[in-house]
Amino acid sequence: MALDPIGWSRNDRLGGKRANSLVGVGEGGYNQRTSIAAGSCRDPTPDGACLRIANARSDGMVPNIKLSNRAKRRPLLSLAAVLFVWFCNASSPAVEITSVVDFQIVAQLTGTDTMNQTGVVGVGGTDLGHMVNHNGKTYFLFGDTCTGELPADGGFWRSSAMSYTTDTNPADGIHFDGWITNSSGQAREVIYSGRTSPITEIPTGAISVGNRIYAWYMAVDSWNPWTASYGGLAHWQEGDSMFTVVDSFAFPGNGNFGMVAASARTDPAGAGDDHVYVWGTPAGRLGGVKLARVLPGQITNHDAYQYYGGMAGNQPTWITDEFAAPYVVAPMVGEMSVMYNEAAQAWTMLYLSAERYAIEMRYAQTPWGPWSSPLTVAHGSEYTQLYGSYMNPLYVENDGETIYFTMSQWDPYDVFLVKARLVYPGATLTSATTGYWSNSVTWGSGGFTPTQNTRAVVGNHIVTVTTNANAYTLTMNGANGRLTIGPNNTLTVGDHVAVHAGLVYVQGALNAKSFEIDGGAIRLDTSGSLTAADVKVLGGILDTGTRAITVNHALTRNKMDYTIDGAAFAVQGRDVLTEAHITLGGGTLTVASNTTAPGGPADPVGYWAFDEVAGGQTPNAGTAGPAHNGVLIGNARLAGPGDEGAAGDLGKIGGALHFDGAGDFVRAGDLDTGGTFSVAFWCRWDGGAAPTGWPRIVDKKPPGQWDTPNGWAVNLAQDADRQIQVLAGNGSVLFANNVVDSWAAGGWHHVTVVFDDGTASVFADGDPNPKANGTVTPFGQNDFELKFGYGDNFYWDGLLDEMYLFDRALTGTEAAWLHQAGVAGAYPIVPIQDPTTHYTVIADTTLHLDTNLPATLGNVTLQSGVRLNVTGAPSVGFRNVSGGNGSSLSGVVSVLDTLTPGDGVGAMNVVGMLTMGVGSVYEWELGSESADRVGVAGALALYAGGWTLKPIDSGATSAEGDLVLFTYGSLVGNSLGSYTIDTSAVGDWVFADGGPWLFNDTLNRRILLRGVESLRPRIPGDANDDGRVDDQDAKTLAAHWGQSGTWTQGDFDGNGVIGPTDASILAANWGFVADQESQSSGETTAVPEPGTLAMLLAAALMMLVRRR
């Protein structure tokens, strides 16, 4: 392992005729062609010389800082230059770097079989490669160096090495001219302090001053934990065989300058500032950045260093106590480089973030900041075990719009030249680079035509595609941004479309491998189309217009909206449309079933079926998504004819991957799960005899480091025909004996390994009891690459299938379920169960459920007059069904919670079968002129499990005649089921004795509500409920005098007997008319005297006697 250094900063036009800026250390200012020296020699170097900047060279190389014993005094010229620079800087403020894109490897600089053939000088493996430009050459300082290809291979080991070049064109890599070598022609160790304590001394940063290169180095005491005893300084000049260590210089080992980056002021605002600026971090990658400065003549004097102490107003302050200095960048920052970028007019810092496992960039207008938020340059999921990122102002294009820098990877242990492009408003649009638009621009029509390598970034800008075009990725991240794909035009995105904000409006065609929407919207015009392999909707709107969308896998986690107008929209996968609100405006929505059956483990973060390979990758269908697709290395491939082996098949479920045991494996990036997780897989060993090595099945640890604290791996045990070996933290090992009868016999076996915070268990071949379990050293997250079929130079020979990674501990039952699925050759299909999605139907639409099992969905709301055809599933249960007047559902439908027809009061139809589920409620409304009604063309099922009718008064004025609830084609079991009538929402409705109740009108095939006698409150004394207390009521009371009876017989007090009290009640309300209009017109009758009432009753009784 080693660290990152840096060269001093400056920007030169690549292969150009002039230097865009001169970077040097001294008292002078600068311009692009003429050297400027100003002031007296306040800071002479040890040999008494003063510093000046030499003239720019005509070959495009910027010379180093030269020393002169005659400092020219040109105060007026210096002042003019400073004022000119100040004016230019004031009128050209720094721009915002929005992203760093188009990262790619240009060339591998070190290694035996590479462009520089470094094995010839004994450099098989090395790292770092920070650069310093000195006297017309660029020098590369490397860290720990060995003759072997990997550190584990060993060989001639050196803590440092240095090469040099005059190559100024990095476009095809950097060709080395030579190395600093020993007498045998091997690259020698160039920094050596005569160490006894440090295990290595790694160069971390360098700068050219006069005839010398000064290099800071880190004296490493330990890699685990990563500590240093001190930070040292050494110098070198041409003719020296190695650096001379400055014995009197040391940054404290517990301080913040174990690793450094250094630069002179090359920004316009720094004209006249002679200091060398030194950014520092502690040993390791967990600390923050502090800033120091020193005059070049005092660079070897540790006491002369000043440390940034914060701002006083708009000016920086400088202190002498490193430990009192604040951070300029907060932790966690690893090895870094810093340079001023003239194109962006900003200081830029590259470093490794161990926290995010990525090389990141920050930018600032001054060396002390404030520094921006990080921008991702390259991620370890794509470039595994990456570190070190060293810029050189000589190696840029377009004044720094494209930067070249060195980057290391632990495996292979080598240094690469890479490049990336800075994106900012006004950046050049060129083919195979990133498009970034500052205003509105047309993409195509003779303008910028992207290629497959293009990453298009659309912020708050307007972009129109007017020609067929390709891109690699497309990102929408501005709320006011808009990308329009014109009619008859196609934009093909080879990888991923991310919509975080703004609008993508598709009039033509938009095709991509995957889409992610977490804000903003994608809308399709009537002529637009969208095609994708994967869609992840975390928010925002997907509005399909009237067009077709084809999606093979859909994952949604949070609430979002789909609008589908006449579209053919198919979605498949796990958690399909969870918590979605889908507006169906026509066409067809197809939803496929999940594949995780009850009893099976759900939510794998990684699931590699190994059934398909496209573009050298096999997809990850787990929740971590396509970012962790498996990348096939070597001859890894899908199993094909000839790979059947003794098992006679090419996979347990679908296909499988074949590994030949000689360099084949799969990379899946840094997919971490912490210390509690499970990995499960099918494996077939085709290596014949019992393993002679340790064939690796799954690996997430650094090569050659068996005792790393956080790594883990699973492999067969060496020379053991029945064992599995599990590697855990700090090299702890669990052996599972007798896992299988014999690996040598071939055949498929299923293995699940569970890590549970300090314990490990191994399950095999369907046995729910572990073959082995034991204590291992607990470990947490790590930034190592997940690999299948390889680790520590041990390769798998055979087939692998159905690879799972879960971020929890599986049970033995779940492990057995995975095994049984493989035995069956397929995963059991489960019902579509999505009770949280709300479908709003605004036009005739088909909802196709691609399953042969009953489905459960959320709410469906149908606008008036529209129809939803539900097809595919044998039945579908909606939680709530609400239909506008004249709406219809077609299919075999169940209501699980609430049925609300009519959208108010009205009728809806079911073309098929309708079931009122157990516990469901039919909210039936009676209005002034009509009532709800559900017409079922097929069978109506009112099961005995219990359902509820809830009548609702919606302005009803009459309840005369039969109240129809349902019409049906047939009634299942000819039964009304076990029902309850909830009358809480009908006010003062009057029900007959024992009412209300339901009646099955079999003749007319209707379900009726009966027992509703009145919609008004009863008037005491009104026996016939006609709204008047009159002689008809008196006759009724007289006819039942002395008898038992109810209200309609004259029992107004409710005691069950008609008598004097009832007569008094009738008398008290004599002549009352419920019709208020009639009362107000005087149509009332005076209440009779008791004697009159008695005579009335007597007359009524006499009339009754006569009739008899």
Sequence and secondary structure as in RCSB ss.txt:
>XXXX:A:sequence
MALDPIGWSRNDRLGGKRANSLVGVGEGGYNQRTSIAAGSCRDPTPDGACLRIANARSDGMVPNIKLSNRAKRRP
LLSLAAVLFVWFCNASSPAVEITSVVDFQIVAQLTGTDTMNQTGVVGVGGTDLGHMVNHNGKTYFLFGDTCTGEL
PADGGFWRSSAMSYTTDTNPADGIHFDGWITNSSGQAREVIYSGRTSPITEIPTGAISVGNRIYAWYMAVDSWNP
WTASYGGLAHWQEGDSMFTVVDSFAFPGNGNFGMVAASARTDPAGAGDDHVYVWGTPAGRLGGVKLARVLPGQIT
NHDAYQYYGGMAGNQPTWITDEFAAPYVVAPMVGEMSVMYNEAAQAWTMLYLSAERYAIEMRYAQTPWGPWSSPL
TVAHGSEYTQLYGSYMNPLYVENDGETIYFTMSQWDPYDVFLVKARLVYPGATLTSATTGYWSNSVTWGSGGFTP
TQNTRAVVGNHIVTVTTNANAYTLTMNGANGRLTIGPNNTLTVGDHVAVHAGLVYVQGALNAKSFEIDGGAIRLD
TSGSLTAADVKVLGGILDTGTRAITVNHALTRNKMDYTIDGAAFAVQGRDVLTEAHITLGGGTLTVASNTTAPGG
PADPVGYWAFDEVAGGQTPNAGTAGPAHNGVLIGNARLAGPGDEGAAGDLGKIGGALHFDGAGDFVRAGDLDTGG
TFSVAFWCRWDGGAAPTGWPRIVDKKPPGQWDTPNGWAVNLAQDADRQIQVLAGNGSVLFANNVVDSWAAGGWHH
VTVVFDDGTASVFADGDPNPKANGTVTPFGQNDFELKFGYGDNFYWDGLLDEMYLFDRALTGTEAAWLHQAGVAG
AYPIVPIQDPTTHYTVIADTTLHLDTNLPATLGNVTLQSGVRLNVTGAPSVGFRNVSGGNGSSLSGVVSVLDTLT
PGDGVGAMNVVGMLTMGVGSVYEWELGSESADRVGVAGALALYAGGWTLKPIDSGATSAEGDLVLFTYGSLVGNS
LGSYTIDTSAVGDWVFADGGPWLFNDTLNRRILLRGVESLRPRIPGDANDDGRVDDQDAKTLAAHWGQSGTWTQG
DFDGNGVIGPTDASILAANWGFVADQESQSSGETTAVPEPGTLAMLLAAALMMLVRRR
>XXXX:A:secstr
           B TT SSBSS    SS    SSS    S  SS  TTS EEEE    TTS    EEEESS    H
HHHHHHHHHHHHHHHHS      EEEEEEEEEE SSTTSTT GGGGT SB  EEEEEEETTEEEEEE SBBSSSS
GGG  S BS EEEEE    GGG     EE B TTS B        SS SEEEEEEEEEETTEEEEEEEEEEEETT
EEEEEEEEEEE TT SS EE TT  EETTSS SEEEEEE  SGGGTT   EEEEEE SSSS  BEEEEE GGGTT
 GGG EEEEEEETTEEEEES GGG   SB S   SEEEEEETTTTEEEEEEEETTTTEEEEEEESSTT      E
EEEETTTSTTEEEEEEEEEEEEGGGTEEEEEEEETTTTEEEEEEEEEE TT    TTS EE SSEEEESTTS   
 TT EEEESS EEEE S EEEEEEEE  TT EEEE TT EEEEEEEEEESSSEEEESSEEEEEEEEEEEEEEEE 
TT EEEEEEEEEEEEEEE TTS EEEEEEEE S EEEEESSEEEEE STTTTTTEEEEE SEEEEEE  S  TTS
    SEEE     BTTEE   STTGGGG EEEETT EE  TT  TTTT S SSS  EEEESSS EEE      TT
EEEEEEEEEE S SS SS  EEEEES TT TT SS EEEEE TT SS EEEE BTT EEEETTSSS STT  EEE
EEEEEESSEEEEEETT SS SEEEE B         EESEETTEE EEEEEEEEEESS   HHHHHHHHHHHHHT
S      EEEEEEEEE S EEEEEE SS EEEEEEEE TT EEEEESSS EEEEEEEEETTEEEEEEEEEEEEEE
EESSS EEEEEEEEEE TT EEEEEEESS B EEEEEEEEEE TT EEEEEEEEB     S EEEEEEEEEGGG 
  SEEE  TTSTT EE TT  EEEEETTTTEEEEE EEESS   TT TT SSB SHHHHHHHHHTTTSB  GGGT
  SSSSB SHHHHHHHHHTTT BS HHHHHTT       HHHHHHHHHHHHHHHHHH 
